[in-house]
Amino acid sequence: MTPEQNKTAEKMTSVKAAWDKAPVGPKKDAALKHYEAAEKANTAKNDAETNKELYAATHALA
């Protein structure tokens, strides 16, 4: 795993943990959509798209 991929994996874990702790509601629902898109992009090895979606998920929870 490259250092960039390792950072992305750490971000995925961090965002998932934040999502797990978030209260049920529209922010959590929106964040889930972005997180799922990040998972799909990560599977396709598209780090730029993965990071974009993780950023969006984080901000959806704010």
C-alpha positions as CSV (number, residue, x, y, z in Angstrom):
1,M,0.0,0.0,0.0
2,T,1.4,3.4,-1.0
3,P,1.5,6.2,1.6
4,E,-1.3,8.0,-0.2
5,Q,-3.5,4.8,-0.1
6,N,-2.7,4.4,3.6
7,K,-3.8,8.0,4.3
8,T,-7.0,7.4,2.4
9,A,-7.7,4.2,4.4
10,E,-7.1,6.2,7.6
11,K,-9.5,8.9,6.4
12,M,-12.1,6.2,5.6
13,T,-11.9,4.8,9.1
14,S,-12.1,8.2,10.7
15,V,-15.1,9.3,8.7
16,K,-16.9,6.0,9.4
17,A,-16.2,6.4,13.1
18,A,-17.7,9.9,13.0
19,W,-20.7,8.7,11.1
20,D,-21.3,5.9,13.6
21,K,-21.3,8.4,16.5
22,A,-23.6,10.9,14.7
23,P,-27.2,11.2,15.7
24,V,-29.9,9.9,13.4
25,G,-31.2,12.5,11.0
26,P,-30.8,14.2,7.6
27,K,-27.1,15.0,8.2
28,K,-26.3,11.4,8.9
29,D,-28.3,10.3,5.8
30,A,-26.4,12.8,3.6
31,A,-23.1,11.7,5.0
32,L,-23.9,8.1,4.4
33,K,-24.5,8.8,0.7
34,H,-21.1,10.5,0.4
35,Y,-19.4,7.7,2.4
36,E,-20.8,5.0,0.1
37,A,-19.6,7.0,-2.9
38,A,-16.2,7.1,-1.3
39,E,-16.2,3.4,-0.8
40,K,-17.1,2.9,-4.5
41,A,-14.3,5.3,-5.6
42,N,-11.9,3.6,-3.2
43,T,-12.7,0.2,-4.8
44,A,-12.0,1.7,-8.2
45,K,-8.7,3.0,-6.8
46,N,-9.6,6.6,-7.5
47,D,-8.0,8.4,-4.5
48,A,-9.0,11.8,-5.7
49,E,-12.7,11.0,-5.9
50,T,-12.5,9.0,-2.6
51,N,-11.0,12.0,-0.8
52,K,-13.6,14.4,-2.3
53,E,-16.4,12.2,-1.1
54,L,-14.9,11.8,2.4
55,Y,-14.5,15.5,2.6
56,A,-18.2,15.9,1.6
57,A,-19.3,13.3,4.2
58,T,-17.3,15.1,6.9
59,H,-19.0,18.4,6.1
60,A,-22.4,16.8,5.9
61,L,-22.1,15.8,9.5
62,A,-21.0,19.2,10.6
